[in-house]
Amino acid sequence: MHRTVWLPQLARTLGVQLSQEPASRLIRRTALDQWKLLLLATACNLGRAVLEAASLATVFLAVDLLGQGSGGQVNWQTKPLISGLPALVAWLEGLAPTRLFVGLILLAVALKLVQALLQFLNSVSVGWFTARCNHRIRGLIHSRITALSFACASGYRVGDLTEQAGAAPGTVQTEIQATNNLFSQVVMGLTYLAVLISLSPWLLLAAALIALVVVLLQKQLLPRIRRTADRLTAVSVVISSRLTETIQGLRLLHSLGWLEAADANFQDQLGEQEAAQHRQALLLAVLAPISELLPLLAIAVIAIVSVLAFGTRASGVLPSLVVFVLALQRLNMALSGIAGSYTSLSANAANLERLNDFLRSEDKQFRRLGGVPFAGLRHGIRLEGVGLRYGSDRPWVLRGIDLEIHRGRTVALVGASGAGKSSIADLLAGLYEPTEGRILIDGVDLRELDLASWQRRLGVVSQDTFLFNATLAENIGFGCLGANRKAIAAAAARAQAAGFIEELPEGYDTLIGERGYRLSGGQRQRISLARAFLRDPELLILDEATSALDSASERLVQQAIEAFEREHTVLVIAHRLSTIVKADQILVLDRGQVLERGIHAELFARGGGYARAWAQQAETGGQETRREFK
């Protein structure tokens, strides 16, 4: 019965090359590249096993010699551990007892020193192999995140991806080290088992009983450990995600006075994690004390049986008894090590499965690679019957959109929130692909273009600006390799950002903090606009680019945008209609469809939704109204 419990797991672990899971395949490929390290680790384990057997034989000989007294003679041919080695027997018979005893002690010390060296080499080789796997796993996680399509990646919470990137190397490290320990303990256990069999097959029954008890305990505990590990992993992921969201949303939490509630919710999650950890610690702690108690009981039974069976002749079996007890104790340690490694693998199974689930490709969408390189916009962009929805079971966000953007022209999109304006911008930026219809760039379907070469020629300024925790110069120059300080300063001046930058003590070398929190909303938006200007894009997408600016700054930035528009192709998304009156074409959207199109004068003259919205904004002093097109 016990074979069905741990032998399949042992076979699975030692035969990791049989697994087709992504993490196992990666470990296997790394193992093939680092075969010298693995060969060294294996050789060290086998060498330690051989030396352990030799050291037990040495102890056996020393104890037997000591029991004979200074003048006693030892019949080496009857000794179980060496009787099959006639050359060794002949050599021992030719040595004086005192000299032999000292030599055996020194030999035992030397064997232990060599074993310690082999253990050191094994630990180093496994550690180096683990470091290589961690390097590849962490790199693979980062590559996988960046390789996912935006639609797929946006389905994950930031905390999930952060936790995955942080936990994956530890998961692989645990798997490798537990596997190495398991292999090492199995080899050592087989060595002790061979010694025990050579000494007394009958007394070996004690060792079998110990193994049976340990296996039965494992059979009861491991399913519970696995279930608790699954729960603990799930709670840890939630905690990591919640912590990330709290840090990112500090401004919102402060604004809403929701800090105490957020902290209370986080504390509840920590309490759930603590309860799961308590249960896991309890389950993991059961085996160790029992495993330590069993050999003491076995030793006591063996000693009592030996005295009862041999009486005063018990001293004659003293060497065998001492070595047997020593080997039995070492075997128990090996069995405990096997149980511990197996427990670690079971506890790590939930993390490994989560890693494999993230690395699997079957249920994921990846960024499109290859295609026709984009060299530059010559004629224009055309959307033909474009429709979009974010899932087969989701409603249509866009339907039947026809739009033409000629090179060097400005097209504006207006409409109520949720009308589909930003969805068109996302389609043009290549973040999503149309569910129906097509987008043509100079007559070439965007799906046939090299996506990266197209995106590198875009400039996008959105309402939700993102800045890195770096200097102002690095943020403006991000994405423009080789941009010098003069070009960065010129772009900042064009975006009306140079004034506040030059007033800072460190100027363009000022660190702006995580997500640019040291800057005001208007300053962050101007930095984002300067970044877009520096790219000199073929298509500039402005999604509420002036929404966070005060009136004075907005007028200055609007003048800069209008000067930029005269030389570039621009798509503008705006709620403030006063900012797009000079657009070459204005589209009024509602519920994913185009209601009106034309220039400002034409739309105003029609007296439709655009004209009503213009009149309403004029009455409210140009303030944004999100319901003006309904």
Secondary structure, 3 states (H helix, E strand, C coil): CCHHHHHHHHHHHHCHHHCCCHHHHHHHHHHHHCHHHHHHHHHHHHHHHHHHHHHHHHHHHHHHHHHHCCCCCCCHHHCCCCCCCHHHHHHHHCCCHHHHHHHHHHHHHHHHHHHHHHHHHHHHHHHHHHHHHHHHHHHHHHHHHHHECHHHHCCCCHHHHHHHHHHHHHHHHHHHHHHHHHHHHHHHHHHHHHHHHHHCCCCHHHHHHHHHHHHHHHHHHHHHHHHHHHHHHHHHHHHHHHHHHHHHCHHHHHHHCCHHHHHHHHHHHHHHHHHHHHHHHHHHCCHHHHHHHHHHHHHHHHHHHHHHHHHHHHHHHHHHHHHHHHHHHHHHHHHHHHHHHHHHHHHHHHHHHHHHHHHCCCCCCECCCCCECCCCCCCEEEEEEEEECCCCCCCCCEEEEEEEEECCCEEEEEECCCCCHHHHHHHHCCCCCCCEEEEEECCEEHHHECHHHHHCCEEEECCCCCCCCCEHHHHHHCCCCCCCHHHHHHHHHHCCCHHHHHHCCCHHHCECCHHHCCCCHHHHHHHHHHHHHHHCCCEEEEECCCCCCCHHHHHHHHHHHHHHHCCCEEEEECCCHHHHCCCCEEEEEECCEEEEEECHHHHHHHCCHHHHHHHHHHHCCCCCCCCCCC
